[in-house]
Amino acid sequence: MKSLIVSCPRCQKKFNYYDSSFRPFCCEKCRLIDLGQWLNESYTVPVSKLTLEEAQQLEQLINEKNQNDEEDDKLH
């Protein structure tokens, strides 16, 4: 059986990565705590502010997609 000893990203406990069904966490409790942090928005993914031009391009792409979706809905 494979063996890879790693530290749980939540509690730092050492465990065999391949023995855990909650990878990359050591147990369900650590997995759920981490999920809760994401759901409470304690963790965030850093983003840079869009320039006015980028925001306009993004809005145009969204509008085009919405129009395509509406056309597809009419066909079905």
N, CA, C, O and CB atoms as a CASP TS submission, in Angstrom:
PFRMAT TS
TARGET T0000
AUTHOR 0000-0000-0000
METHOD Language model
MODEL 1
PARENT N/A
ATOM      1  N   MET     1       0.837  -1.178   0.000  1.00  0.00           N
ATOM      2  CA  MET     1       0.000   0.000   0.000  1.00  0.00           C
ATOM      3  C   MET     1       0.887   1.248   0.000  1.00  0.00           C
ATOM      4  O   MET     1       1.952   1.266   0.617  1.00  0.00           O
ATOM      5  CB  MET     1      -0.955  -0.005   1.218  1.00  0.00           C
ATOM      6  N   LYS     2       0.433   2.282  -0.698  1.00  0.00           N
ATOM      7  CA  LYS     2       1.188   3.518  -0.772  1.00  0.00           C
ATOM      8  C   LYS     2       1.212   4.206   0.581  1.00  0.00           C
ATOM      9  O   LYS     2       0.278   4.087   1.375  1.00  0.00           O
ATOM     10  CB  LYS     2       0.600   4.445  -1.832  1.00  0.00           C
ATOM     11  N   SER     3       2.294   4.927   0.827  1.00  0.00           N
ATOM     12  CA  SER     3       2.420   5.666   2.067  1.00  0.00           C
ATOM     13  C   SER     3       3.007   7.036   1.768  1.00  0.00           C
ATOM     14  O   SER     3       4.068   7.152   1.154  1.00  0.00           O
ATOM     15  CB  SER     3       3.293   4.898   3.086  1.00  0.00           C
ATOM     16  N   LEU     4       2.309   8.058   2.205  1.00  0.00           N
ATOM     17  CA  LEU     4       2.784   9.425   2.060  1.00  0.00           C
ATOM     18  C   LEU     4       2.329  10.181   3.300  1.00  0.00           C
ATOM     19  O   LEU     4       1.141  10.462   3.462  1.00  0.00           O
ATOM     20  CB  LEU     4       2.248  10.098   0.737  1.00  0.00           C
ATOM     21  N   ILE     5       3.258  10.504   4.159  1.00  0.00           N
ATOM     22  CA  ILE     5       2.931  11.194   5.397  1.00  0.00           C
ATOM     23  C   ILE     5       2.930  12.694   5.126  1.00  0.00           C
ATOM     24  O   ILE     5       3.923  13.259   4.670  1.00  0.00           O
ATOM     25  CB  ILE     5       3.937  10.828   6.531  1.00  0.00           C
ATOM     26  N   VAL     6       1.796  13.324   5.416  1.00  0.00           N
ATOM     27  CA  VAL     6       1.624  14.761   5.198  1.00  0.00           C
ATOM     28  C   VAL     6       1.011  15.383   6.450  1.00  0.00           C
ATOM     29  O   VAL     6       0.553  14.678   7.350  1.00  0.00           O
ATOM     30  CB  VAL     6       0.730  15.037   3.946  1.00  0.00           C
ATOM     31  N   SER     7       1.009  16.709   6.491  1.00  0.00           N
ATOM     32  CA  SER     7       0.362  17.433   7.581  1.00  0.00           C
ATOM     33  C   SER     7      -0.999  17.913   7.121  1.00  0.00           C
ATOM     34  O   SER     7      -1.143  18.403   6.001  1.00  0.00           O
ATOM     35  CB  SER     7       1.230  18.622   8.055  1.00  0.00           C
ATOM     36  N   CYS     8      -1.987  17.779   7.970  1.00  0.00           N
ATOM     37  CA  CYS     8      -3.327  18.283   7.678  1.00  0.00           C
ATOM     38  C   CYS     8      -3.237  19.809   7.563  1.00  0.00           C
ATOM     39  O   CYS     8      -2.663  20.455   8.439  1.00  0.00           O
ATOM     40  CB  CYS     8      -4.363  17.849   8.793  1.00  0.00           C
ATOM     41  N   PRO     9      -3.795  20.392   6.498  1.00  0.00           N
ATOM     42  CA  PRO     9      -3.722  21.844   6.349  1.00  0.00           C
ATOM     43  C   PRO     9      -4.511  22.596   7.422  1.00  0.00           C
ATOM     44  O   PRO     9      -4.306  23.795   7.607  1.00  0.00           O
ATOM     45  CB  PRO     9      -4.227  22.240   4.985  1.00  0.00           C
ATOM     46  N   ARG    10      -5.396  21.919   8.120  1.00  0.00           N
ATOM     47  CA  ARG    10      -6.209  22.575   9.149  1.00  0.00           C
ATOM     48  C   ARG    10      -5.571  22.465  10.530  1.00  0.00           C
ATOM     49  O   ARG    10      -5.368  23.483  11.192  1.00  0.00           O
ATOM     50  CB  ARG    10      -7.609  21.970   9.178  1.00  0.00           C
ATOM     51  N   CYS    11      -5.251  21.251  10.978  1.00  0.00           N
ATOM     52  CA  CYS    11      -4.776  21.047  12.359  1.00  0.00           C
ATOM     53  C   CYS    11      -3.290  20.703  12.447  1.00  0.00           C
ATOM     54  O   CYS    11      -2.730  20.644  13.541  1.00  0.00           O
ATOM     55  CB  CYS    11      -5.576  19.946  13.014  1.00  0.00           C
ATOM     56  N   GLN    12      -2.659  20.480  11.310  1.00  0.00           N
ATOM     57  CA  GLN    12      -1.231  20.154  11.228  1.00  0.00           C
ATOM     58  C   GLN    12      -0.876  18.749  11.716  1.00  0.00           C
ATOM     59  O   GLN    12       0.304  18.411  11.815  1.00  0.00           O
ATOM     60  CB  GLN    12      -0.452  21.152  12.019  1.00  0.00           C
ATOM     61  N   LYS    13      -1.879  17.934  12.021  1.00  0.00           N
ATOM     62  CA  LYS    13      -1.630  16.550  12.436  1.00  0.00           C
ATOM     63  C   LYS    13      -1.023  15.786  11.281  1.00  0.00           C
ATOM     64  O   LYS    13      -1.450  15.952  10.139  1.00  0.00           O
ATOM     65  CB  LYS    13      -2.933  15.863  12.916  1.00  0.00           C
ATOM     66  N   LYS    14      -0.033  14.948  11.556  1.00  0.00           N
ATOM     67  CA  LYS    14       0.593  14.103  10.533  1.00  0.00           C
ATOM     68  C   LYS    14      -0.288  12.876  10.300  1.00  0.00           C
ATOM     69  O   LYS    14      -0.786  12.273  11.251  1.00  0.00           O
ATOM     70  CB  LYS    14       2.041  13.675  10.960  1.00  0.00           C
ATOM     71  N   PHE    15      -0.476  12.512   9.029  1.00  0.00           N
ATOM     72  CA  PHE    15      -1.288  11.338   8.699  1.00  0.00           C
ATOM     73  C   PHE    15      -0.877  10.806   7.341  1.00  0.00           C
ATOM     74  O   PHE    15      -0.241  11.508   6.554  1.00  0.00           O
ATOM     75  CB  PHE    15      -2.799  11.681   8.713  1.00  0.00           C
ATOM     76  N   ASN    16      -1.244   9.557   7.069  1.00  0.00           N
ATOM     77  CA  ASN    16      -0.970   8.947   5.778  1.00  0.00           C
ATOM     78  C   ASN    16      -2.032   9.445   4.792  1.00  0.00           C
ATOM     79  O   ASN    16      -3.219   9.156   4.941  1.00  0.00           O
ATOM     80  CB  ASN    16      -0.966   7.375   5.876  1.00  0.00           C
ATOM     81  N   TYR    17      -1.592  10.180   3.807  1.00  0.00           N
ATOM     82  CA  TYR    17      -2.481  10.792   2.820  1.00  0.00           C
ATOM     83  C   TYR    17      -3.419   9.772   2.181  1.00  0.00           C
ATOM     84  O   TYR    17      -4.596  10.063   1.969  1.00  0.00           O
ATOM     85  CB  TYR    17      -1.665  11.484   1.742  1.00  0.00           C
ATOM     86  N   TYR    18      -2.919   8.600   1.877  1.00  0.00           N
ATOM     87  CA  TYR    18      -3.704   7.595   1.168  1.00  0.00           C
ATOM     88  C   TYR    18      -4.694   6.861   2.062  1.00  0.00           C
ATOM     89  O   TYR    18      -5.587   6.176   1.562  1.00  0.00           O
ATOM     90  CB  TYR    18      -2.788   6.602   0.527  1.00  0.00           C
ATOM     91  N   ASP    19      -4.549   6.995   3.388  1.00  0.00           N
ATOM     92  CA  ASP    19      -5.483   6.349   4.307  1.00  0.00           C
ATOM     93  C   ASP    19      -6.701   7.211   4.621  1.00  0.00           C
ATOM     94  O   ASP    19      -7.683   6.714   5.172  1.00  0.00           O
ATOM     95  CB  ASP    19      -4.776   5.999   5.587  1.00  0.00           C
ATOM     96  N   SER    20      -6.649   8.486   4.278  1.00  0.00           N
ATOM     97  CA  SER    20      -7.733   9.408   4.626  1.00  0.00           C
ATOM     98  C   SER    20      -8.738   9.519   3.481  1.00  0.00           C
ATOM     99  O   SER    20      -8.365   9.773   2.336  1.00  0.00           O
ATOM    100  CB  SER    20      -7.169  10.800   4.973  1.00  0.00           C
ATOM    101  N   SER    21      -9.998   9.327   3.801  1.00  0.00           N
ATOM    102  CA  SER    21     -11.034   9.537   2.788  1.00  0.00           C
ATOM    103  C   SER    21     -11.460  11.008   2.748  1.00  0.00           C
ATOM    104  O   SER    21     -12.366  11.375   2.001  1.00  0.00           O
ATOM    105  CB  SER    21     -12.255   8.633   3.071  1.00  0.00           C
ATOM    106  N   PHE    22     -10.801  11.845   3.555  1.00  0.00           N
ATOM    107  CA  PHE    22     -11.129  13.274   3.620  1.00  0.00           C
ATOM    108  C   PHE    22      -9.974  14.123   3.083  1.00  0.00           C
ATOM    109  O   PHE    22      -9.850  15.300   3.423  1.00  0.00           O
ATOM    110  CB  PHE    22     -11.460  13.685   5.071  1.00  0.00           C
ATOM    111  N   ARG    23      -9.127  13.512   2.237  1.00  0.00           N
ATOM    112  CA  ARG    23      -7.960  14.211   1.704  1.00  0.00           C
ATOM    113  C   ARG    23      -8.334  15.561   1.131  1.00  0.00           C
ATOM    114  O   ARG    23      -9.378  15.668   0.487  1.00  0.00           O
ATOM    115  CB  ARG    23      -7.281  13.373   0.641  1.00  0.00           C
ATOM    116  N   PRO    24      -7.552  16.576   1.326  1.00  0.00           N
ATOM    117  CA  PRO    24      -6.228  16.604   1.935  1.00  0.00           C
ATOM    118  C   PRO    24      -6.258  16.759   3.456  1.00  0.00           C
ATOM    119  O   PRO    24      -5.233  17.045   4.074  1.00  0.00           O
ATOM    120  CB  PRO    24      -5.429  17.719   1.338  1.00  0.00           C
ATOM    121  N   PHE    25      -7.423  16.573   4.051  1.00  0.00           N
ATOM    122  CA  PHE    25      -7.551  16.715   5.500  1.00  0.00           C
ATOM    123  C   PHE    25      -7.434  15.359   6.177  1.00  0.00           C
ATOM    124  O   PHE    25      -7.626  14.316   5.552  1.00  0.00           O
ATOM    125  CB  PHE    25      -8.887  17.381   5.866  1.00  0.00           C
ATOM    126  N   CYS    26      -7.113  15.393   7.482  1.00  0.00           N
ATOM    127  CA  CYS    26      -6.925  14.140   8.212  1.00  0.00           C
ATOM    128  C   CYS    26      -8.249  13.499   8.612  1.00  0.00           C
ATOM    129  O   CYS    26      -8.321  12.285   8.802  1.00  0.00           O
ATOM    130  CB  CYS    26      -6.083  14.383   9.448  1.00  0.00           C
ATOM    131  N   CYS    27      -9.301  14.314   8.739  1.00  0.00           N
ATOM    132  CA  CYS    27     -10.584  13.779   9.198  1.00  0.00           C
ATOM    133  C   CYS    27     -11.728  14.662   8.709  1.00  0.00           C
ATOM    134  O   CYS    27     -11.512  15.744   8.164  1.00  0.00           O
ATOM    135  CB  CYS    27     -10.612  13.670  10.739  1.00  0.00           C
ATOM    136  N   GLU    28     -12.946  14.175   8.918  1.00  0.00           N
ATOM    137  CA  GLU    28     -14.131  14.922   8.483  1.00  0.00           C
ATOM    138  C   GLU    28     -14.252  16.249   9.214  1.00  0.00           C
ATOM    139  O   GLU    28     -14.652  17.248   8.616  1.00  0.00           O
ATOM    140  CB  GLU    28     -15.393  14.093   8.704  1.00  0.00           C
ATOM    141  N   LYS    29     -13.915  16.276  10.487  1.00  0.00           N
ATOM    142  CA  LYS    29     -14.016  17.511  11.272  1.00  0.00           C
ATOM    143  C   LYS    29     -13.178  18.628  10.638  1.00  0.00           C
ATOM    144  O   LYS    29     -13.667  19.744  10.465  1.00  0.00           O
ATOM    145  CB  LYS    29     -13.560  17.264  12.729  1.00  0.00           C
ATOM    146  N   CYS    30     -11.921  18.334  10.292  1.00  0.00           N
ATOM    147  CA  CYS    30     -11.058  19.346   9.669  1.00  0.00           C
ATOM    148  C   CYS    30     -11.611  19.769   8.312  1.00  0.00           C
ATOM    149  O   CYS    30     -11.558  20.946   7.957  1.00  0.00           O
ATOM    150  CB  CYS    30      -9.623  18.808   9.510  1.00  0.00           C
ATOM    151  N   ARG    31     -12.136  18.822   7.562  1.00  0.00           N
ATOM    152  CA  ARG    31     -12.715  19.143   6.249  1.00  0.00           C
ATOM    153  C   ARG    31     -13.905  20.082   6.394  1.00  0.00           C
ATOM    154  O   ARG    31     -14.045  21.038   5.631  1.00  0.00           O
ATOM    155  CB  ARG    31     -13.146  17.857   5.519  1.00  0.00           C
ATOM    156  N   LEU    32     -14.769  19.806   7.385  1.00  0.00           N
ATOM    157  CA  LEU    32     -15.958  20.626   7.588  1.00  0.00           C
ATOM    158  C   LEU    32     -15.615  22.013   8.136  1.00  0.00           C
ATOM    159  O   LEU    32     -16.255  23.000   7.776  1.00  0.00           O
ATOM    160  CB  LEU    32     -16.917  19.920   8.532  1.00  0.00           C
ATOM    161  N   ILE    33     -14.618  22.085   8.997  1.00  0.00           N
ATOM    162  CA  ILE    33     -14.180  23.397   9.501  1.00  0.00           C
ATOM    163  C   ILE    33     -13.688  24.250   8.341  1.00  0.00           C
ATOM    164  O   ILE    33     -14.028  25.430   8.244  1.00  0.00           O
ATOM    165  CB  ILE    33     -13.059  23.239  10.573  1.00  0.00           C
ATOM    166  N   ASP    34     -12.891  23.656   7.463  1.00  0.00           N
ATOM    167  CA  ASP    34     -12.375  24.386   6.309  1.00  0.00           C
ATOM    168  C   ASP    34     -13.506  24.826   5.377  1.00  0.00           C
ATOM    169  O   ASP    34     -13.514  25.957   4.891  1.00  0.00           O
ATOM    170  CB  ASP    34     -11.371  23.522   5.544  1.00  0.00           C
ATOM    171  N   LEU    35     -14.451  23.930   5.135  1.00  0.00           N
ATOM    172  CA  LEU    35     -15.605  24.278   4.296  1.00  0.00           C
ATOM    173  C   LEU    35     -16.376  25.447   4.909  1.00  0.00           C
ATOM    174  O   LEU    35     -16.791  26.364   4.201  1.00  0.00           O
ATOM    175  CB  LEU    35     -16.538  23.055   4.119  1.00  0.00           C
ATOM    176  N   GLY    36     -16.560  25.408   6.214  1.00  0.00           N
ATOM    177  CA  GLY    36     -17.254  26.497   6.902  1.00  0.00           C
ATOM    178  C   GLY    36     -16.542  27.831   6.737  1.00  0.00           C
ATOM    179  O   GLY    36     -17.185  28.872   6.603  1.00  0.00           O
ATOM    180  N   GLN    37     -15.226  27.798   6.747  1.00  0.00           N
ATOM    181  CA  GLN    37     -14.458  29.035   6.547  1.00  0.00           C
ATOM    182  C   GLN    37     -14.719  29.620   5.159  1.00  0.00           C
ATOM    183  O   GLN    37     -14.849  30.835   5.010  1.00  0.00           O
ATOM    184  CB  GLN    37     -12.949  28.769   6.733  1.00  0.00           C
ATOM    185  N   TRP    38     -14.795  28.759   4.148  1.00  0.00           N
ATOM    186  CA  TRP    38     -15.101  29.229   2.793  1.00  0.00           C
ATOM    187  C   TRP    38     -16.527  29.767   2.720  1.00  0.00           C
ATOM    188  O   TRP    38     -16.767  30.816   2.123  1.00  0.00           O
ATOM    189  CB  TRP    38     -14.909  28.093   1.767  1.00  0.00           C
ATOM    190  N   LEU    39     -17.475  29.049   3.327  1.00  0.00           N
ATOM    191  CA  LEU    39     -18.874  29.467   3.253  1.00  0.00           C
ATOM    192  C   LEU    39     -19.130  30.772   4.003  1.00  0.00           C
ATOM    193  O   LEU    39     -19.995  31.558   3.616  1.00  0.00           O
ATOM    194  CB  LEU    39     -19.770  28.377   3.806  1.00  0.00           C
ATOM    195  N   ASN    40     -18.375  30.997   5.079  1.00  0.00           N
ATOM    196  CA  ASN    40     -18.498  32.251   5.834  1.00  0.00           C
ATOM    197  C   ASN    40     -17.692  33.378   5.214  1.00  0.00           C
ATOM    198  O   ASN    40     -17.658  34.492   5.736  1.00  0.00           O
ATOM    199  CB  ASN    40     -18.056  32.044   7.268  1.00  0.00           C
ATOM    200  N   GLU    41     -17.042  33.079   4.094  1.00  0.00           N
ATOM    201  CA  GLU    41     -16.202  34.026   3.366  1.00  0.00           C
ATOM    202  C   GLU    41     -15.025  34.517   4.199  1.00  0.00           C
ATOM    203  O   GLU    41     -14.551  35.638   4.019  1.00  0.00           O
ATOM    204  CB  GLU    41     -17.029  35.206   2.913  1.00  0.00           C
ATOM    205  N   SER    42     -14.552  33.657   5.123  1.00  0.00           N
ATOM    206  CA  SER    42     -13.335  33.974   5.860  1.00  0.00           C
ATOM    207  C   SER    42     -12.123  33.842   4.947  1.00  0.00           C
ATOM    208  O   SER    42     -11.124  34.541   5.116  1.00  0.00           O
ATOM    209  CB  SER    42     -13.187  33.057   7.090  1.00  0.00           C
ATOM    210  N   TYR    43     -12.223  32.944   3.986  1.00  0.00           N
ATOM    211  CA  TYR    43     -11.187  32.795   2.971  1.00  0.00           C
ATOM    212  C   TYR    43     -11.685  33.512   1.720  1.00  0.00           C
ATOM    213  O   TYR    43     -12.870  33.464   1.389  1.00  0.00           O
ATOM    214  CB  TYR    43     -10.861  31.274   2.681  1.00  0.00           C
ATOM    215  N   THR    44     -10.781  34.159   1.049  1.00  0.00           N
ATOM    216  CA  THR    44     -11.138  34.797  -0.212  1.00  0.00           C
ATOM    217  C   THR    44     -10.010  34.576  -1.216  1.00  0.00           C
ATOM    218  O   THR    44      -8.864  34.320  -0.845  1.00  0.00           O
ATOM    219  CB  THR    44     -11.416  36.318  -0.012  1.00  0.00           C
ATOM    220  N   VAL    45     -10.353  34.680  -2.457  1.00  0.00           N
ATOM    221  CA  VAL    45      -9.370  34.589  -3.522  1.00  0.00           C
ATOM    222  C   VAL    45      -9.050  36.025  -3.927  1.00  0.00           C
ATOM    223  O   VAL    45      -9.952  36.764  -4.321  1.00  0.00           O
ATOM    224  CB  VAL    45      -9.897  33.728  -4.748  1.00  0.00           C
ATOM    225  N   PRO    46      -7.786  36.434  -3.838  1.00  0.00           N
ATOM    226  CA  PRO    46      -7.450  37.828  -4.163  1.00  0.00           C
ATOM    227  C   PRO    46      -7.682  38.120  -5.643  1.00  0.00           C
ATOM    228  O   PRO    46      -7.363  37.310  -6.514  1.00  0.00           O
ATOM    229  CB  PRO    46      -5.986  38.129  -3.792  1.00  0.00           C
ATOM    230  N   VAL    47      -8.235  39.275  -5.896  1.00  0.00           N
ATOM    231  CA  VAL    47      -8.455  39.721  -7.271  1.00  0.00           C
ATOM    232  C   VAL    47      -8.011  41.173  -7.382  1.00  0.00           C
ATOM    233  O   VAL    47      -8.021  41.917  -6.402  1.00  0.00           O
ATOM    234  CB  VAL    47      -9.956  39.559  -7.690  1.00  0.00           C
ATOM    235  N   SER    48      -7.631  41.551  -8.557  1.00  0.00           N
ATOM    236  CA  SER    48      -7.288  42.951  -8.789  1.00  0.00           C
ATOM    237  C   SER    48      -8.511  43.631  -9.399  1.00  0.00           C
ATOM    238  O   SER    48      -9.346  42.991 -10.037  1.00  0.00           O
ATOM    239  CB  SER    48      -6.027  43.091  -9.723  1.00  0.00           C
ATOM    240  N   LYS    49      -8.592  44.920  -9.193  1.00  0.00           N
ATOM    241  CA  LYS    49      -9.728  45.659  -9.744  1.00  0.00           C
ATOM    242  C   LYS    49      -9.616  45.722 -11.260  1.00  0.00           C
ATOM    243  O   LYS    49      -8.526  45.847 -11.819  1.00  0.00           O
ATOM    244  CB  LYS    49      -9.800  47.085  -9.146  1.00  0.00           C
ATOM    245  N   LEU    50     -10.768  45.634 -11.908  1.00  0.00           N
ATOM    246  CA  LEU    50     -10.811  45.713 -13.365  1.00  0.00           C
ATOM    247  C   LEU    50     -10.702  47.163 -13.805  1.00  0.00           C
ATOM    248  O   LEU    50     -11.194  48.068 -13.131  1.00  0.00           O
ATOM    249  CB  LEU    50     -12.105  45.078 -13.913  1.00  0.00           C
ATOM    250  N   THR    51     -10.060  47.369 -14.928  1.00  0.00           N
ATOM    251  CA  THR    51     -10.072  48.698 -15.532  1.00  0.00           C
ATOM    252  C   THR    51     -11.453  48.910 -16.139  1.00  0.00           C
ATOM    253  O   THR    51     -12.214  47.956 -16.302  1.00  0.00           O
ATOM    254  CB  THR    51      -8.938  48.857 -16.614  1.00  0.00           C
ATOM    255  N   LEU    52     -11.772  50.129 -16.467  1.00  0.00           N
ATOM    256  CA  LEU    52     -13.066  50.426 -17.078  1.00  0.00           C
ATOM    257  C   LEU    52     -13.226  49.643 -18.376  1.00  0.00           C
ATOM    258  O   LEU    52     -14.305  49.123 -18.659  1.00  0.00           O
ATOM    259  CB  LEU    52     -13.211  51.938 -17.341  1.00  0.00           C
ATOM    260  N   GLU    53     -12.162  49.557 -19.162  1.00  0.00           N
ATOM    261  CA  GLU    53     -12.215  48.828 -20.432  1.00  0.00           C
ATOM    262  C   GLU    53     -12.476  47.335 -20.194  1.00  0.00           C
ATOM    263  O   GLU    53     -13.282  46.725 -20.897  1.00  0.00           O
ATOM    264  CB  GLU    53     -10.898  49.020 -21.216  1.00  0.00           C
ATOM    265  N   GLU    54     -11.796  46.751 -19.206  1.00  0.00           N
ATOM    266  CA  GLU    54     -11.996  45.340 -18.893  1.00  0.00           C
ATOM    267  C   GLU    54     -13.420  45.084 -18.410  1.00  0.00           C
ATOM    268  O   GLU    54     -14.033  44.083 -18.783  1.00  0.00           O
ATOM    269  CB  GLU    54     -10.990  44.880 -17.836  1.00  0.00           C
ATOM    270  N   ALA    55     -13.942  45.976 -17.591  1.00  0.00           N
ATOM    271  CA  ALA    55     -15.309  45.828 -17.090  1.00  0.00           C
ATOM    272  C   ALA    55     -16.310  45.887 -18.241  1.00  0.00           C
ATOM    273  O   ALA    55     -17.276  45.124 -18.264  1.00  0.00           O
ATOM    274  CB  ALA    55     -15.626  46.921 -16.050  1.00  0.00           C
ATOM    275  N   GLN    56     -16.085  46.781 -19.186  1.00  0.00           N
ATOM    276  CA  GLN    56     -16.975  46.896 -20.342  1.00  0.00           C
ATOM    277  C   GLN    56     -16.904  45.642 -21.206  1.00  0.00           C
ATOM    278  O   GLN    56     -17.931  45.162 -21.686  1.00  0.00           O
ATOM    279  CB  GLN    56     -16.618  48.135 -21.177  1.00  0.00           C
ATOM    280  N   GLN    57     -15.698  45.107 -21.410  1.00  0.00           N
ATOM    281  CA  GLN    57     -15.545  43.882 -22.193  1.00  0.00           C
ATOM    282  C   GLN    57     -16.249  42.712 -21.516  1.00  0.00           C
ATOM    283  O   GLN    57     -16.914  41.910 -22.172  1.00  0.00           O
ATOM    284  CB  GLN    57     -14.058  43.557 -22.397  1.00  0.00           C
ATOM    285  N   LEU    58     -16.096  42.624 -20.197  1.00  0.00           N
ATOM    286  CA  LEU    58     -16.748  41.554 -19.452  1.00  0.00           C
ATOM    287  C   LEU    58     -18.266  41.682 -19.541  1.00  0.00           C
ATOM    288  O   LEU    58     -18.960  40.686 -19.746  1.00  0.00           O
ATOM    289  CB  LEU    58     -16.299  41.570 -17.987  1.00  0.00           C
ATOM    290  N   GLU    59     -18.777  42.885 -19.391  1.00  0.00           N
ATOM    291  CA  GLU    59     -20.218  43.103 -19.491  1.00  0.00           C
ATOM    292  C   GLU    59     -20.732  42.725 -20.880  1.00  0.00           C
ATOM    293  O   GLU    59     -21.812  42.150 -21.009  1.00  0.00           O
ATOM    294  CB  GLU    59     -20.560  44.566 -19.180  1.00  0.00           C
ATOM    295  N   GLN    60     -19.959  43.048 -21.916  1.00  0.00           N
ATOM    296  CA  GLN    60     -20.355  42.707 -23.282  1.00  0.00           C
ATOM    297  C   GLN    60     -20.405  41.190 -23.457  1.00  0.00           C
ATOM    298  O   GLN    60     -21.347  40.667 -24.052  1.00  0.00           O
ATOM    299  CB  GLN    60     -19.381  43.335 -24.304  1.00  0.00           C
ATOM    300  N   LEU    61     -19.406  40.485 -22.947  1.00  0.00           N
ATOM    301  CA  LEU    61     -19.394  39.021 -23.043  1.00  0.00           C
ATOM    302  C   LEU    61     -20.587  38.407 -22.320  1.00  0.00           C
ATOM    303  O   LEU    61     -21.203  37.466 -22.821  1.00  0.00           O
ATOM    304  CB  LEU    61     -18.091  38.460 -22.467  1.00  0.00           C
ATOM    305  N   ILE    62     -20.912  38.932 -21.150  1.00  0.00           N
ATOM    306  CA  ILE    62     -22.053  38.420 -20.386  1.00  0.00           C
ATOM    307  C   ILE    62     -23.347  38.655 -21.154  1.00  0.00           C
ATOM    308  O   ILE    62     -24.195  37.767 -21.237  1.00  0.00           O
ATOM    309  CB  ILE    62     -22.127  39.089 -18.995  1.00  0.00           C
ATOM    310  N   ASN    63     -23.497  39.846 -21.713  1.00  0.00           N
ATOM    311  CA  ASN    63     -24.706  40.152 -22.479  1.00  0.00           C
ATOM    312  C   ASN    63     -24.836  39.245 -23.703  1.00  0.00           C
ATOM    313  O   ASN    63     -25.927  38.774 -24.024  1.00  0.00           O
ATOM    314  CB  ASN    63     -24.699  41.619 -22.914  1.00  0.00           C
ATOM    315  N   GLU    64     -23.710  39.006 -24.381  1.00  0.00           N
ATOM    316  CA  GLU    64     -23.744  38.122 -25.549  1.00  0.00           C
ATOM    317  C   GLU    64     -24.134  36.704 -25.150  1.00  0.00           C
ATOM    318  O   GLU    64     -24.913  36.052 -25.846  1.00  0.00           O
ATOM    319  CB  GLU    64     -22.382  38.112 -26.255  1.00  0.00           C
ATOM    320  N   LYS    65     -23.595  36.228 -24.031  1.00  0.00           N
ATOM    321  CA  LYS    65     -23.932  34.889 -23.565  1.00  0.00           C
ATOM    322  C   LYS    65     -25.415  34.810 -23.219  1.00  0.00           C
ATOM    323  O   LYS    65     -26.086  33.840 -23.571  1.00  0.00           O
ATOM    324  CB  LYS    65     -23.073  34.505 -22.346  1.00  0.00           C
ATOM    325  N   ASN    66     -25.922  35.822 -22.533  1.00  0.00           N
ATOM    326  CA  ASN    66     -27.335  35.818 -22.161  1.00  0.00           C
ATOM    327  C   ASN    66     -28.231  35.824 -23.403  1.00  0.00           C
ATOM    328  O   ASN    66     -29.266  35.158 -23.427  1.00  0.00           O
ATOM    329  CB  ASN    66     -27.655  37.029 -21.271  1.00  0.00           C
ATOM    330  N   GLN    67     -27.838  36.568 -24.422  1.00  0.00           N
ATOM    331  CA  GLN    67     -28.613  36.594 -25.661  1.00  0.00           C
ATOM    332  C   GLN    67     -28.594  35.221 -26.335  1.00  0.00           C
ATOM    333  O   GLN    67     -29.617  34.749 -26.831  1.00  0.00           O
ATOM    334  CB  GLN    67     -28.063  37.669 -26.620  1.00  0.00           C
ATOM    335  N   ASN    68     -27.424  34.590 -26.347  1.00  0.00           N
ATOM    336  CA  ASN    68     -27.318  33.247 -26.939  1.00  0.00           C
ATOM    337  C   ASN    68     -28.166  32.244 -26.167  1.00  0.00           C
ATOM    338  O   ASN    68     -28.815  31.385 -26.763  1.00  0.00           O
ATOM    339  CB  ASN    68     -25.849  32.782 -26.967  1.00  0.00           C
ATOM    340  N   ASP    69     -28.159  32.353 -24.854  1.00  0.00           N
ATOM    341  CA  ASP    69     -28.963  31.453 -24.024  1.00  0.00           C
ATOM    342  C   ASP    69     -30.452  31.640 -24.308  1.00  0.00           C
ATOM    343  O   ASP    69     -31.200  30.666 -24.394  1.00  0.00           O
ATOM    344  CB  ASP    69     -28.672  31.693 -22.531  1.00  0.00           C
ATOM    345  N   GLU    70     -30.878  32.897 -24.454  1.00  0.00           N
ATOM    346  CA  GLU    70     -32.288  33.179 -24.743  1.00  0.00           C
ATOM    347  C   GLU    70     -32.676  32.606 -26.105  1.00  0.00           C
ATOM    348  O   GLU    70     -33.763  32.048 -26.252  1.00  0.00           O
ATOM    349  CB  GLU    70     -32.558  34.702 -24.707  1.00  0.00           C
ATOM    350  N   GLU    71     -31.799  32.738 -27.101  1.00  0.00           N
ATOM    351  CA  GLU    71     -32.066  32.194 -28.432  1.00  0.00           C
ATOM    352  C   GLU    71     -32.158  30.660 -28.388  1.00  0.00           C
ATOM    353  O   GLU    71     -33.016  30.062 -29.038  1.00  0.00           O
ATOM    354  CB  GLU    71     -30.963  32.637 -29.421  1.00  0.00           C
ATOM    355  N   ASP    72     -31.269  30.042 -27.616  1.00  0.00           N
ATOM    356  CA  ASP    72     -31.304  28.581 -27.468  1.00  0.00           C
ATOM    357  C   ASP    72     -32.609  28.136 -26.806  1.00  0.00           C
ATOM    358  O   ASP    72     -33.194  27.124 -27.192  1.00  0.00           O
ATOM    359  CB  ASP    72     -30.093  28.092 -26.639  1.00  0.00           C
ATOM    360  N   ASP    73     -33.060  28.901 -25.805  1.00  0.00           N
ATOM    361  CA  ASP    73     -34.296  28.554 -25.121  1.00  0.00           C
ATOM    362  C   ASP    73     -35.494  28.627 -26.076  1.00  0.00           C
ATOM    363  O   ASP    73     -36.415  27.817 -25.979  1.00  0.00           O
ATOM    364  CB  ASP    73     -34.514  29.484 -23.921  1.00  0.00           C
ATOM    365  N   LYS    74     -35.480  29.589 -26.990  1.00  0.00           N
ATOM    366  CA  LYS    74     -36.578  29.722 -27.947  1.00  0.00           C
ATOM    367  C   LYS    74     -36.620  28.553 -28.920  1.00  0.00           C
ATOM    368  O   LYS    74     -37.689  28.152 -29.380  1.00  0.00           O
ATOM    369  CB  LYS    74     -36.451  31.030 -28.717  1.00  0.00           C
ATOM    370  N   LEU    75     -35.439  28.007 -29.231  1.00  0.00           N
ATOM    371  CA  LEU    75     -35.372  26.876 -30.152  1.00  0.00           C
ATOM    372  C   LEU    75     -35.867  25.575 -29.526  1.00  0.00           C
ATOM    373  O   LEU    75     -36.306  24.674 -30.240  1.00  0.00           O
ATOM    374  CB  LEU    75     -33.956  26.695 -30.636  1.00  0.00           C
ATOM    375  N   HIS    76     -35.800  25.471 -28.213  1.00  0.00           N
ATOM    376  CA  HIS    76     -36.173  24.227 -27.537  1.00  0.00           C
ATOM    377  C   HIS    76     -37.538  24.333 -27.030  1.00  0.00           C
ATOM    378  O   HIS    76     -38.047  23.389 -26.426  1.00  0.00           O
ATOM    379  CB  HIS    76     -35.237  23.890 -26.415  1.00  0.00           C
TER
END
